[in-house]
Amino acid sequence: MAFVFAIGCNTISNNKKLFTITKIEQGKDGQTLYIRNSENKTYTTVISIPNGNFVEVIEGDRIQIDIQEIIESDPPIIISNHIMVLDSTN
């Protein structure tokens, strides 16, 4: 006997989270984004062409990050596979 369950795919999976960019620092090969989640917790993430996750962003943009890993530091560092701009302030 086999059971088949249908699950909708319209929700954000556990590794995709929403953030607002609060500050951007230009680096040698990319940018460090200071980002805040809905609970006001601050993180950083690096976006660059060599990392394969570069996207044009400005402070205030809301982004969705496909999180690969979070490195505990102060503030925690998010290693991302993909970043998508949801709402841009420009």
C-alpha positions in Angstrom: 0.0 0.0 0.0 1.5 3.4 -1.0 0.6 6.8 0.3 1.2 10.0 -1.7 1.2 13.4 0.0 1.1 16.7 -1.9 2.9 19.6 -0.3 2.8 23.1 -1.6 6.0 24.8 -2.6 5.0 28.4 -2.1 6.6 28.8 1.3 10.2 29.8 2.1 12.2 26.8 3.1 14.1 26.6 6.3 17.4 27.7 4.7 15.9 30.8 3.0 15.5 33.8 5.3 14.5 37.4 4.9 16.7 40.3 5.9 17.0 44.1 5.5 20.4 45.6 4.5 21.5 48.2 7.2 25.0 48.9 6.0 27.3 48.0 3.0 31.1 47.9 3.2 33.1 47.7 -0.1 35.7 45.0 -0.1 38.5 43.9 -2.4 36.5 41.3 -4.3 32.9 42.2 -3.3 30.8 43.7 -0.5 30.1 42.9 3.1 26.4 43.4 3.9 25.3 44.1 7.4 21.8 42.7 7.6 19.0 42.5 10.1 16.2 39.9 10.4 12.6 40.5 11.7 13.8 39.9 15.3 16.3 42.8 15.0 19.3 40.3 15.1 22.3 41.6 13.1 24.3 39.4 10.7 26.9 39.9 8.0 27.3 38.2 4.7 29.8 38.7 1.8 28.6 39.0 -1.8 31.0 38.7 -4.6 31.3 37.4 -8.2 33.9 34.8 -7.2 31.4 33.5 -4.5 28.7 33.3 -7.2 26.2 35.3 -5.1 26.8 38.9 -6.2 23.7 41.1 -6.8 23.3 44.8 -7.0 22.0 46.1 -3.6 21.7 49.3 -1.6 21.1 50.0 2.0 17.4 49.5 2.9 16.8 46.7 0.4 14.9 43.6 1.6 16.6 40.5 0.5 16.1 36.7 0.7 19.2 34.7 1.4 19.6 31.0 0.7 21.8 30.1 3.7 24.5 27.5 3.4 26.0 28.0 6.8 26.1 30.4 9.7 29.4 31.0 11.4 29.0 32.1 15.0 31.0 35.3 15.6 30.0 38.8 16.6 27.9 39.5 14.5 27.3 36.0 13.0 28.4 35.5 9.4 26.1 34.0 6.9 27.6 32.0 4.0 25.1 32.1 1.2 24.4 30.2 -2.0 22.0 32.8 -3.5 20.7 36.2 -2.7 17.6 37.7 -4.2 16.4 41.3 -3.8 12.7 41.4 -2.9 12.1 45.1 -2.3 14.6 47.8 -3.4 14.7 51.3 -2.0 16.0 52.8 -5.2 
